[in-house]
Amino acid sequence: MPKRAFAIRLAACLLAGCLVCPAPRAAALWDPFGFWGGFDAGDGGDGWQAPGGTAAPLRSETQRAYGSAGLVAWPGVLISVYLDEQGGERWDDDEIARSRRQLAVAMEWIGAQCAAYHAAPAIRYDTGEEGSGLYRYLEYPGRFRGGEDADEGDDFYDAIDALCAELDTDALHERYGTSSVGFLIFLPVAGSDFTIVHYCEDGSDFYYEYSCLYQYDIWSAPDTWNTPAVYAHEILHLFGAPDLYDGSTDPYVTPELLDYVLQNWPDAIMADTYGTGGPVYDRVDRALSPLTAYRLGLCGDWPGLADFPDTAAAPAAVFTLTNAPPGYQDALLPV
């Protein structure tokens, strides 16, 4: 068992429009086979029946260090899960199509930013292709909390963890040639987006990594859609990017480091997803700072490393409570 009860990255966020927030992972409140079997795939689904598929194989030491999503430069997949509320808010076809367009903008931007560091991510994601296995449309047996706290509660976290385990199958790995799988959970309410990440100390526990993306931005005017920049910010968390704003829980993110980032890269996406002219939906008007590229494992140095050596305390693309345990060193990329 890990030394803590759950894997968390909690931060108060007004600038970036997101929280990387607590994910209590106590014993599941429902048998995932019985609970998820009660979900309705809906008209927008692709015929998936829960449970199903072949269980994923035992995880390697490398997987146990990095978590389910792996590294941004590795081949990977992102599975989109759209959840309706039981008797409440629901997604319609036009809204899902709009969300897919925004996801495409975010992923194309991530690819372009990585290209500046001579990396070419091969991350497959939901584009609406029928039968891709990268899209699920389900009904959640309850209501979402939404709001500013970005805490959907223990029942939600247990349920999503069970769903991730059901969707991460050997068949999916074989189809896409990778075992790096992240999850995007879309909720049809207003809220403060958050991402659940894996810590290398956890090994096989708290393994699945996912971003919860609300339809509407709670920090903006009512019914303001979240932007592709918010999507990109959250997705980068899956691959090891830390928040670069006041409230970040990464120990090396100090006020002095934040001042350095804002002075040198005022458009850093991990510091702020908002532009100056209101919401933008057809592009991402932010940039991947060299510090974020370094923490993603895209480069072996960044201009402020001599002044901020603690940014190298943990291996690239790894979230850790302290430093990586000695048993994981061989599985991790060097900083």
Secondary structure as UniProt FT lines:
FT   STRAND          6..7
FT   STRAND          23..24
FT   HELIX           32..36
FT   TURN            37..38
FT   TURN            43..44
FT   HELIX           61..66
FT   TURN            68..69
FT   TURN            72..73
FT   STRAND          76..85
FT   TURN            86..87
FT   HELIX           93..115
FT   TURN            116..118
FT   STRAND          123..124
FT   TURN            130..131
FT   STRAND          135..140
FT   HELIX           154..167
FT   HELIX           170..176
FT   STRAND          181..191
FT   STRAND          193..196
FT   HELIX           200..202
FT   TURN            203..206
FT   STRAND          210..217
FT   TURN            218..219
FT   TURN            222..223
FT   HELIX           228..238
FT   TURN            239..240
FT   TURN            246..247
FT   TURN            251..252
FT   HELIX           255..264
FT   TURN            266..267
FT   TURN            269..271
FT   HELIX           290..295
FT   TURN            296..297
FT   TURN            303..307
FT   HELIX           309..312
FT   TURN            316..317
FT   HELIX           326..331
//
